């Protein structure tokens, strides 16, 4: 039978991929931890690591065990906390993720508000593009992410807000006074755009394809603020979305609309119903929804 202690030590080794560093973290000698890992491999009948000199690399079986062990340890920790705190929602770890722009205006204040009511909660935050966030929640690297669901059928969610495609124009651009523009309006202009994997890029490419436009992309970035700075200095038109809330009613910012396809998409709080869900998660989703509702009133 596997013991939580040996699984916990294995998870540390899997994270560090270095016996010496892991041994120091779990307060064991290096030989003792090596013997424990070897005993675990014999017990399971599989190799958990490839040993290349002093370097460790997880095998496929080792990677699978590490993912399952982390979830099991979280369940055990949460159960112990509930037993000792009579079901208080605040304890345990909540692993969440969002894009950098959504983290700034939504996740950060939501964490502050939730922690004020539940001071024992521990947040682990990941940033990534939409594709990466969906992958995180599918595989259990995050309990909850804020992203666009798309056509994924493995995760569930609650709608929070809609992300609208926007163009950030250089100063004195001849389109700056328009209430909206189309993809054709910017087809012959150098464009500054988010990298593939971001929802903004997906919406833009969908619109360009629908309108038969081959855009002139001069820069791809992970940062909406980089794109805005370059547009401000006249290097092109930046394509962003209203997920970057500080752009939404900014100077020289114009929505992009189309009669042929959607130029906005739902953004939701997403989780994997087949994965472990901390008790605190539903309360945190409620805080996210409350902040989005308040934001929506500001941007009407």
N, C-alpha and C positions, 0 to 999 in steps of 0.2 A: 504494500500500500504506500502511495506517495504521501509525504509529509509536507505541510505548508512551509516549514523551515527550509527544506531542500529545494522546493520550488522557488522560494524567495531568493535563495542564493543563486540558483540557476539563472533567474531573470536578471540579476545584477551582472553576472558574467556575460550573459547575452547582450546586455546594453553596453558594457565596457569593452568586450572582446579582448580582455587582458586580465589574466589571472592575478597578477600582482596588484593591480589597481582594485579589482573586485574584492580580493582578500582583505585589503585594507578597509574597504567600505563595510564589509560584513563582520569585521573583527575576528577573522580566522587567519591562520598562517597559510602561506601559499601552498605548501604540500598538503595540508588538511583540506583546503578547498578543491585542489586538483583531485584528491582521492574521492571527495564527495561527488564531484561531477562524473568521474569514471564509474562510481557505484550506481549513479542514476542512469547512466548509459547502459550498464549491465542489467539493471532492473527493467528498463524499457525494451532492451534488445535492439537498440538503434544507436547510431552515432549522432550526437547532437552538434558536434563541431568538427570541422576539418582543421588539423593542426599543421600550419605551414611555418616551420621554424618556431619562433616564439609568438607567432601571430595566430589568432583564432578566427575562423570564419564559420558562421552558422550553416549547417546543412539544411535542406528543405524540412526535414523532420524537426530540427532544432528551432527553425523559425516558427513552425506551426505550434510547437509546444510553448515557445515564449509568448506568443499571442494568447493562447488559451490560459497559460499560467497567470499572466497579468490580469486577465478578466476574473479568474478564480480568486486571486488575492484581493482584488477590489471588492468582490462579493463578500469575502470573509471579513475584510476590514469594515465594510458597511454594516454587516450583520452584528459585529461586535459593538460598533458605535451605537446602533439602534438599541441593543440590549442594555447598554449602560446609560443611555440618555433618553430612554422611554419614547423612542420614535422621533426625536427632534430632527427636523429636516436639514439642519445646518451642517451636519458632519459629513466627513468623507471627501472624496475628490470628484470634481466635475471637469472632464476634459472637453473643451469647446474649441471651435475654429470659425474663422471668417476671413474675408479678404481684408487687406490693410485698411482700405477706405471705410468698410463697414465696421471694423474693429474700433476705429477712431470715434465714430458718432453713435454707435449702438452698443457694441459689446462692453466697452470701457465703462460707460455710465450704468449699464445694466449690472455689471459685476459689483460696482460700488454700492448700488442700491440694494442688491441682494445680500451682499456681505454685511451691510448695516443691520439687516434683519436676522441674518444667519452667520454670525462671526466665525463659526468653526469650519465653514466651507473652505475648501482649497481648490482654487482654479488652476488648471493647466491650459494655456492658450496656445493655439497654433494658427499661423497665417498661411494663406495659400490662395491660388486661383480656384475658380469654381470646380474644375475637373479634379484638382487635388483634394479639395474639401469633400467632394462626394466619395472619393476613394478612401479618405480617412474614416468617414462614418460607416462605409460598407465593411471595412476590415477591422473596425473596433479601435482604431488609433484615436478616435474622438467619440465621445458619447453624443455630442450635439454639434451641428454646424449650421451656419446661416449661409444659404446658397440657393441656387436655382435647381429644382428637381430634374427638369428636362424630361427625358423618357425613361428614367430609372424606375424600376419596379421593386427594388429591394429595400428602399427606405420609405419612411412615412414622414409627414410633417404638418406644420401649421403655417399658413400664409401670414407674412409680416408686412411686406410692402412691395410695390412694383418698381422696377428699375427701368427708367426711360433713357433711350439713347440721346446724347447731347453732343453738340459741336461747340468747342471753345474757339472763338475766332480771334485772329490778331486784331490789334487796335486799328480803327479806321477801315475795317473790312467792309465791303459794300453790302454784305448780307446781315450786318450786325443789328439792323432795326427790324428785321423780319420776325414774325411771331413763331414761325417754324420754317424748316427747309427740308429738302429731299436729298437723297444720295446723289442724284444727278447734279445738284447745285455745287457739290464739292468734288466731283469726279476728276476734274483737271487741276486740282490743287494738291500740293504736297501734304500728306497726312501723317499725323503723329498718333499712334494707336497702341492699345494694350496688347501684350503678347497673347498668343494662342493659349487657350485654357481658361481665360477670363470670360465671364458672361458678356461683357462689353464687346469683346472681339467676336464672339459667336453671333450676337445681334447684328453687328456691322457686316460681317461676311454674309449672313443670311439676306440682308437688305441689298448688298452689292450684287449678289447672285440673282436675286429676283428682278433687279433692274438692269442686269446685263452690264454692270459697271466694273471696269478693271482699275482699281484704285492705285494711286502712286504713293506707296508707303515709304516714308523716308526714315522713320524711327519706330521701333517697338520697345515698350518699356513695361516694367512691373509697377510703375509709380504714376498715379494720376497727377501728382504735384509736379513731377518732371515734365509731363506732357503740357500741363497748363503754363509752366514757366517758358517753355519753348514757343508755345503759341503766342504768349504775351510779347515775346521778343521778335515776333514776325517770321518764325521759321516754318510755319505751316498751320493747318487746322488740327486741333487736338480732338480726338473722338473719345469721349468718356461716357459715363452714365450717371444717373441721379443717385446711385449707390454712394457716390462721393457727395454727401449732402452739402458741403460748403461750396459746391459748384452750382447747385441747382438754380438759384436765382442770381448768379454772379454776373458781373459785367461782361458783355460780349458772348454770352452763353445762349444758344438757340436749340430748341428741341428738333430732333430729326424724325420726320413722319413719313409714312409710305401708304399708298393705297393698295399695294400688292402683298405686303407681308407685315408681321408685327415688328415694331421697333421698341417694344417694351416687353418685360418678362417678370413673372412672379418670383419673389425671393422669399424663402421660407425658413423656419427653424426645422431642421431635418434630423432624424434619428433612425437607427436600424432596429426595428421591432424584434428581431431575432437575437440582438445583443443585449448585454446587461445594461440596465438603465438605473442610475442612482436615484434614490428617492427625491433628492433635491431638484432633479431635472425639470419636472413639471412646474414647479414654482418658478424656476428661472425662465422657462418659456413664457410664463404669464408676465414676468417683468419685461421681457423683450417686446411682447405684444403691446404692453401698456406704453412703453416708450415710443414705439412706432405709431401708435394711435395719436399720441401727443404731437409727434413730428408731423403727421399728416395734416393736422389742423394748422400748423405753422406754414405749410407749403401749398395750401389751397390757392 
